[in-house]
Amino acid sequence: MVVGLVVFADTLLYAVLAPLLPGLSHSLHMSKASAGLLTAAYPIGTLIGSIPAGLLVIRIGPRATVLLGLGILAMSSVAFAWLHALVLLDITRFAEGLGGACSWTGGITWIVSVAAPDQRGLLMGRTLAAVVVGALFGPVLGTLATAIGRPAVFTGFAVVVGLLIPATMSLPRPRREAAVRGRLLSALRHPGVALAFWLVVLPAIGSGAINVLGPLRLHQLGGSAVVIGASYLAAAGLEAAISPAVGSMSDRRGRLLPLRAGLVCGAVVLACFTLPGTWLGLALLIVLSAAAFGLFWAPAMALLSEAAEDHGLHQGMAAALMNVAWAGGSIIGSWPGGVIAKSAGDLLPMASTAALCLLTLVGLRRVSIR
């Protein structure tokens, strides 16, 4: 329960930006590339902080690592509440990503350490449901901040994060794992680990692109901040509803069945991104994209945990690999995706990601995983 609240707060802070983005773009005179950088700053912080967070889990334990992450999240939220210069907001979002790397890595390690191998998909799905509920309320919080101002909303959020610290301190210590036998770089050269890693990267690329280009395109089509927030709210709600069921199905039927379905659905949704000519049509497409990407997360993360374990890696490092995969994909989708969209239009980054989904689907035809 406590770990669910921690990852909920972490994801809420990541997802809060979508309704704020059009207003910030106007007041700070941001281009699509600048908006992409601001969106990517959080996953950049997560990317850089993930491996150190994994090492911290091994050295000081998952609970202490979560506490460190919560402290960073609280302080950076206060900074985001009061700062106004674009470069300072980029730095603040980067710091939030560092905190998220610690809280996510520690929390996921704790969950995996208490889960039976044939229940990892289910528990990952439940945890991801908490993550997605955070993504669900993130746009609501962002919409509220556009109405009453960032200072009140994000200072209040920092107080709530601070209240999670004593609750986290009450967590029991999970069992200690054996010493790390495998090396991280050699693990990534292992086919099973590399495949699972890529299957976390790919949906992160797609969702990263939609998180940047979706709000901006909705705004261009006449959608207000409330419309943008409601679109991402509905998308996150749908993803939260299906994640536990998808994780449980992957435990029973194998990890690749939902992953293949996600690749097909993701390719279709991404390829159709530029087709709607109204904000209502695009909002519906954004909701459908969440369902498509929701087919990936639980089975791909469970698969990565199992593959890393088979290679002899500590689960702290497996959780760090999940962070690196998600953050790297989000950065590619949001920042370079925004740069490409600025120069060549929204179709090129979306169609390219759809093509990656189809190529991966073809590659999976030769793969068999229990």
C-alpha positions as CSV (number, residue, x, y, z in Angstrom):
1,M,0.0,0.0,0.0
2,V,2.7,2.5,1.0
3,V,4.8,1.6,-2.1
4,G,1.8,2.2,-4.2
5,L,1.3,5.7,-2.7
6,V,5.0,6.5,-3.3
7,V,4.9,5.5,-7.0
8,F,1.5,7.3,-7.3
9,A,3.1,10.5,-6.1
10,D,6.1,10.0,-8.3
11,T,4.0,9.5,-11.4
12,L,1.6,12.3,-10.6
13,L,4.5,14.7,-10.6
14,Y,5.7,13.5,-13.9
15,A,2.2,13.7,-15.5
16,V,1.3,17.1,-14.1
17,L,2.9,19.0,-17.0
18,A,0.5,18.2,-19.9
19,P,-2.2,20.9,-19.0
20,L,0.5,23.4,-18.0
21,L,2.5,23.1,-21.2
22,P,0.4,25.4,-23.5
23,G,0.3,28.1,-20.9
24,L,4.1,27.8,-20.2
25,S,4.8,27.7,-23.9
26,H,2.9,31.0,-24.3
27,S,4.3,32.9,-21.3
28,L,7.9,31.7,-21.8
29,H,7.8,31.9,-25.6
30,M,8.7,28.2,-25.9
31,S,9.1,26.4,-29.2
32,K,8.2,22.7,-29.7
33,A,11.8,21.8,-29.1
34,S,11.9,23.8,-25.9
35,A,8.6,22.2,-24.8
36,G,10.1,18.8,-25.6
37,L,13.2,19.6,-23.4
38,L,11.0,20.7,-20.5
39,T,9.0,17.5,-20.8
40,A,12.2,15.4,-21.2
41,A,14.0,17.0,-18.2
42,Y,12.1,14.7,-15.8
43,P,13.0,11.4,-17.6
44,I,16.6,12.7,-18.1
45,G,16.9,13.0,-14.4
46,T,15.5,9.5,-14.0
47,L,17.8,8.2,-16.6
48,I,20.9,9.6,-15.0
49,G,19.8,8.7,-11.5
50,S,18.6,5.1,-12.1
51,I,21.9,3.2,-11.9
52,P,23.1,5.1,-8.8
53,A,19.7,4.4,-7.3
54,G,20.1,0.7,-8.0
55,L,23.5,0.8,-6.3
56,L,22.0,2.6,-3.4
57,V,19.4,-0.1,-3.0
58,I,22.1,-2.7,-2.9
59,R,24.1,-0.7,-0.3
60,I,21.6,0.9,2.0
61,G,18.4,-1.0,1.1
62,P,15.2,-0.2,-0.7
63,R,13.5,1.6,2.2
64,A,16.3,4.2,2.7
65,T,16.4,4.7,-1.1
66,V,12.7,5.5,-1.2
67,L,13.1,7.9,1.7
68,L,15.9,9.8,-0.2
69,G,13.7,9.9,-3.3
70,L,10.7,11.4,-1.3
71,G,12.9,14.1,0.1
72,I,14.2,15.1,-3.3
73,L,10.6,15.1,-4.7
74,A,9.3,17.3,-1.9
75,M,12.1,19.9,-2.2
76,S,12.0,20.0,-6.0
77,S,8.2,20.5,-5.9
78,V,8.6,23.6,-3.8
79,A,11.1,24.9,-6.3
80,F,8.8,24.2,-9.3
81,A,6.1,26.1,-7.4
82,W,7.9,29.4,-7.2
83,L,10.5,29.5,-10.1
84,H,9.6,31.1,-13.4
85,A,12.7,31.1,-15.6
86,L,12.7,28.4,-18.2
87,V,16.2,27.1,-17.5
88,L,15.4,26.9,-13.8
89,L,12.2,25.0,-14.5
90,D,14.2,22.6,-16.6
91,I,16.6,22.1,-13.7
92,T,13.7,21.6,-11.3
93,R,12.1,18.9,-13.5
94,F,15.5,17.2,-13.8
95,A,15.7,17.1,-9.9
96,E,12.2,15.7,-9.7
97,G,13.4,12.9,-12.1
98,L,16.3,12.1,-9.8
99,G,13.9,11.8,-6.9
100,G,11.6,9.6,-8.9
101,A,14.5,7.3,-9.9
102,C,15.2,6.7,-6.2
103,S,11.6,6.2,-5.1
104,W,10.7,4.0,-8.1
105,T,13.8,1.8,-7.9
106,G,13.5,1.3,-4.1
107,G,9.8,0.6,-4.3
108,I,9.9,-1.9,-7.2
109,T,12.8,-3.7,-5.6
110,W,10.8,-4.1,-2.4
111,I,7.8,-5.4,-4.3
112,V,9.8,-7.9,-6.4
113,S,11.6,-9.2,-3.3
114,V,8.3,-10.3,-1.7
115,A,6.6,-11.6,-4.8
116,A,6.5,-15.2,-6.0
117,P,7.8,-15.6,-9.5
118,D,4.4,-16.7,-10.9
119,Q,2.8,-13.6,-9.4
120,R,5.2,-10.9,-10.5
121,G,3.0,-9.9,-13.5
122,L,0.0,-9.5,-11.2
123,L,1.9,-7.4,-8.6
124,M,3.6,-5.4,-11.3
125,G,0.1,-4.7,-12.8
126,R,-1.2,-3.6,-9.5
127,T,1.7,-1.3,-8.9
128,L,1.4,0.0,-12.4
129,A,-2.3,0.7,-11.6
130,A,-1.1,3.0,-8.8
131,V,1.4,4.5,-11.2
132,V,-1.3,5.1,-13.8
133,V,-3.7,6.5,-11.2
134,G,-0.9,9.0,-10.5
135,A,-0.8,9.7,-14.2
136,L,-4.6,10.1,-14.0
137,F,-4.5,12.7,-11.3
138,G,-1.4,14.5,-12.7
139,P,-3.4,16.3,-15.4
140,V,-6.0,17.1,-12.8
141,L,-3.4,18.7,-10.6
142,G,-1.9,20.5,-13.6
143,T,-5.4,21.8,-14.6
144,L,-5.9,23.1,-11.0
145,A,-2.5,24.8,-11.2
146,T,-3.5,26.6,-14.4
147,A,-6.6,27.9,-12.5
148,I,-5.2,28.9,-9.1
149,G,-1.4,29.1,-9.8
150,R,1.6,26.9,-9.4
151,P,2.7,28.2,-5.9
152,A,-0.3,27.0,-4.0
153,V,-0.7,23.6,-5.8
154,F,2.9,22.5,-5.8
155,T,3.7,23.7,-2.3
156,G,0.7,21.7,-1.1
157,F,1.9,18.7,-3.1
158,A,5.3,18.9,-1.3
159,V,3.5,18.8,2.0
160,V,1.7,15.6,1.0
161,V,4.9,14.0,-0.1
162,G,6.5,14.8,3.2
163,L,3.6,13.0,5.0
164,L,4.7,9.8,3.1
165,I,8.1,9.8,4.8
166,P,6.9,8.4,8.2
167,A,4.7,5.9,6.5
168,T,7.6,4.6,4.5
169,M,9.8,4.3,7.6
170,S,7.2,1.8,8.9
171,L,7.8,-0.6,6.0
172,P,9.3,-3.9,7.0
173,R,12.7,-4.8,5.6
174,P,12.6,-7.2,2.6
175,R,14.8,-10.3,2.6
176,R,18.4,-9.6,1.6
177,E,19.5,-10.9,-1.8
178,A,22.6,-12.8,-2.5
179,A,25.6,-10.8,-3.7
180,V,25.4,-9.5,-7.3
181,R,26.9,-12.1,-9.6
182,G,26.3,-10.7,-13.1
183,R,27.5,-7.4,-14.5
184,L,25.2,-4.8,-15.8
185,L,26.8,-4.3,-19.3
186,S,27.1,-8.0,-19.9
187,A,23.5,-8.5,-18.8
188,L,22.4,-6.1,-21.5
189,R,24.2,-8.2,-24.1
190,H,22.1,-11.2,-23.0
191,P,19.3,-11.7,-25.6
192,G,16.6,-12.1,-23.0
193,V,17.6,-9.0,-21.0
194,A,18.1,-6.9,-24.2
195,L,14.7,-8.0,-25.6
196,A,12.9,-7.1,-22.3
197,F,14.7,-3.8,-22.0
198,W,13.6,-2.8,-25.6
199,L,10.0,-3.8,-24.8
200,V,10.0,-1.2,-22.0
201,V,11.8,1.4,-24.2
202,L,9.4,1.2,-27.1
203,P,6.1,2.2,-25.4
204,A,8.0,4.9,-23.5
205,I,9.0,6.4,-26.9
206,G,5.4,6.4,-28.0
207,S,4.0,7.8,-24.8
208,G,6.8,10.4,-24.6
209,A,5.9,11.7,-28.1
210,I,2.2,11.8,-27.3
211,N,2.8,13.6,-24.0
212,V,4.5,16.5,-25.9
213,L,2.7,16.6,-29.2
214,G,-0.7,15.7,-27.9
215,P,-1.3,18.7,-25.6
216,L,0.1,21.1,-28.2
217,R,-2.0,19.6,-31.0
218,L,-5.1,19.6,-28.9
219,H,-4.5,23.3,-28.2
220,Q,-4.1,24.0,-31.9
221,L,-7.4,22.3,-32.6
222,G,-9.2,24.5,-30.0
223,G,-9.0,22.3,-26.9
224,S,-8.7,24.2,-23.6
225,A,-6.6,23.3,-20.6
226,V,-9.7,21.5,-19.2
227,V,-10.1,19.5,-22.4
228,I,-6.4,18.5,-22.3
229,G,-6.5,17.6,-18.7
230,A,-9.7,15.6,-19.2
231,S,-8.2,13.7,-22.2
232,Y,-5.2,12.6,-20.2
233,L,-7.4,11.8,-17.2
234,A,-9.5,9.5,-19.2
235,A,-6.5,7.9,-20.8
236,A,-4.9,7.2,-17.5
237,G,-8.1,5.8,-16.1
238,L,-8.4,3.3,-18.9
239,E,-4.7,2.3,-18.5
240,A,-5.1,1.8,-14.7
241,A,-8.2,-0.4,-15.3
242,I,-6.5,-2.8,-17.6
243,S,-3.0,-3.0,-16.1
244,P,-3.7,-5.6,-13.3
245,A,-5.7,-7.8,-15.7
246,V,-2.9,-7.6,-18.3
247,G,-0.2,-8.5,-15.7
248,S,-2.3,-11.5,-14.4
249,M,-2.9,-12.7,-18.0
250,S,0.9,-12.6,-18.7
251,D,1.4,-14.8,-15.6
252,R,-1.0,-17.4,-17.0
253,R,-0.6,-17.2,-20.7
254,G,3.0,-15.9,-21.1
255,R,4.6,-12.5,-21.4
256,L,4.5,-12.2,-25.2
257,L,0.8,-12.5,-25.8
258,P,-0.1,-9.1,-24.5
259,L,3.1,-7.6,-25.8
260,R,2.2,-8.7,-29.4
261,A,-1.2,-7.2,-29.0
262,G,0.3,-3.9,-27.7
263,L,2.6,-3.7,-30.7
264,V,-0.3,-4.0,-33.1
265,C,-2.5,-1.5,-31.3
266,G,0.4,0.9,-30.7
267,A,1.4,0.9,-34.4
268,V,-2.2,1.7,-35.4
269,V,-2.7,4.5,-32.9
270,L,0.6,6.2,-33.6
271,A,0.1,6.0,-37.4
272,C,-3.3,7.7,-37.1
273,F,-2.2,10.5,-34.7
274,T,-2.4,13.3,-37.3
275,L,-5.7,12.2,-38.9
276,P,-8.2,13.8,-36.5
277,G,-9.3,17.3,-37.5
278,T,-11.1,18.1,-34.3
279,W,-10.0,18.2,-30.7
280,L,-12.6,15.5,-29.8
281,G,-11.2,13.0,-32.3
282,L,-7.7,13.6,-31.1
283,A,-8.7,13.3,-27.5
284,L,-10.3,9.9,-28.3
285,L,-7.1,8.8,-30.0
286,I,-5.0,9.8,-26.9
287,V,-7.3,7.7,-24.8
288,L,-6.8,4.7,-27.1
289,S,-3.1,5.2,-27.1
290,A,-3.1,4.7,-23.3
291,A,-4.9,1.3,-23.7
292,A,-2.3,0.3,-26.4
293,F,0.7,1.1,-24.2
294,G,-1.1,-0.4,-21.2
295,L,-0.6,-3.8,-22.8
296,F,3.2,-3.4,-22.6
297,W,4.1,-2.2,-19.1
298,A,3.3,-5.1,-16.7
299,P,4.5,-8.0,-18.9
300,A,7.6,-6.2,-20.2
301,M,8.7,-5.2,-16.7
302,A,8.0,-8.6,-15.3
303,L,10.0,-10.1,-18.2
304,L,12.9,-7.7,-17.5
305,S,12.9,-8.6,-13.8
306,E,13.0,-12.3,-14.6
307,A,15.6,-12.0,-17.3
308,A,17.9,-9.9,-15.1
309,E,17.5,-12.4,-12.2
310,D,18.4,-15.3,-14.5
311,H,21.5,-13.4,-15.4
312,G,22.4,-13.0,-11.8
313,L,21.6,-9.4,-11.3
314,H,20.3,-8.0,-8.0
315,Q,16.7,-6.9,-8.3
316,G,17.8,-3.3,-7.4
317,M,19.7,-3.3,-10.6
318,A,16.8,-4.8,-12.5
319,A,14.6,-2.0,-11.2
320,A,17.2,0.5,-12.3
321,L,17.2,-1.1,-15.8
322,M,13.4,-0.5,-15.9
323,N,14.0,3.1,-15.0
324,V,16.7,3.5,-17.6
325,A,14.5,1.9,-20.3
326,W,11.5,4.0,-19.5
327,A,13.5,7.2,-19.1
328,G,15.5,6.7,-22.3
329,G,12.4,6.0,-24.3
330,S,10.6,9.0,-22.9
331,I,13.5,11.2,-23.7
332,I,13.7,10.0,-27.3
333,G,9.9,10.4,-27.7
334,S,9.6,13.8,-26.1
335,W,12.8,15.8,-26.9
336,P,14.0,14.6,-30.3
337,G,10.4,13.9,-31.2
338,G,9.6,17.6,-30.5
339,V,12.6,18.7,-32.5
340,I,11.6,16.5,-35.5
341,A,8.0,17.7,-35.3
342,K,9.1,21.3,-35.3
343,S,11.0,20.9,-38.6
344,A,9.1,18.1,-40.4
345,G,5.6,18.0,-38.7
346,D,4.0,15.6,-36.3
347,L,3.6,12.8,-38.7
348,L,7.3,11.8,-39.0
349,P,8.0,11.0,-35.4
350,M,4.7,9.2,-34.9
351,A,5.0,7.2,-38.1
352,S,8.7,6.3,-37.3
353,T,7.6,5.0,-33.9
354,A,4.8,3.0,-35.5
355,A,7.3,1.4,-37.8
356,L,9.4,0.4,-34.8
357,C,6.4,-1.3,-33.3
358,L,5.8,-3.3,-36.5
359,L,9.5,-4.2,-36.9
360,T,9.5,-5.4,-33.3
361,L,6.4,-7.5,-33.9
362,V,8.1,-9.2,-36.8
363,G,11.1,-9.9,-34.7
364,L,9.0,-11.5,-31.9
365,R,7.7,-14.1,-34.3
366,R,10.9,-16.0,-33.8
367,V,10.9,-15.6,-30.0
368,S,9.4,-18.1,-27.5
369,I,9.3,-17.2,-23.8
370,R,7.6,-19.0,-21.0
